[in-house]
Amino acid sequence: MAQINPSILSADFARLAEEARAVDGADWLHVDVMDNHFVPNLTLGLPVVESLRKATDTPLDCHLMIEAPDRWAPAYAEAGAGSVTFHAEAAAAPVRLAREIRAQGARASMALRPATPIEPYEDLLPELDMLLIMTVEPGFGGQAFLDIMLPKIRRARRMMDRHGLEMWLQVDGGVSASTIERCAEAGADVFVAGSAVYNADDPAGAVAALREQAERASGPHRH
């Protein structure tokens, strides 16, 4: 079942509550937390997540592009995020961190930058609820999708299937009507879309159309 997670990185930050409501029907709301250290951009943090939690019924999918996620990630679960993603490159103790996030009642997810291989993390996958393959270099919205990431998505899906894991495989970066089918065919089932949703005249309609495209492309072989 394909899930569409609109990214508020492409929304109007002055109207976040309204922008959250504009994507009614989305599976999750993707919240990009950036600290200007791990990535060269500064977005929002815990207070905004806490406020958003009260402003929308859509569960929050927090993607932490920050240094020291071991210290900060559990607080996002505590603040009400339904899923918390930390970066493999930034976590000192990823297994312990994933367990802490789960202990707070959230889904634990790990993200990989484009240049980070999936293979060293194979043994860690059972500790996770989702793996995020970045299809752009994290930091800014509106970037072009990196086709060279498709084999990595395929390898990740094969790895999950080999271990019989009921994990979600998320892609984030340049996901749009022209790229989502390739991602779905490769095995992704959770899609973060920013400008493709928020730049549309009808954001909720864009969510539904993207989901339909992904469902069609993933075909009967994907759960």
Secondary structure, 3 states (H helix, E strand, C coil): CCEEEEEHHHCCHHHHHHHHHHCCCCCCEEEEEEECCCCCCECCCHHHHHHHHHHCCCCEEEEEECCCHHHHHHHHHHCCCCEEEEECCCCCCHHHHHHHHHHCCCEEEEEECCCCCCHHHHHHHHHCCEEEEECCCCCCCCCCCCHHHHHHHHHHHHHHHHCCCCCEEEEECCCCCCCHHHHHHHCCCEEEECHHHHCCCCHHHHHHHHHHHHHHHHCCCCC
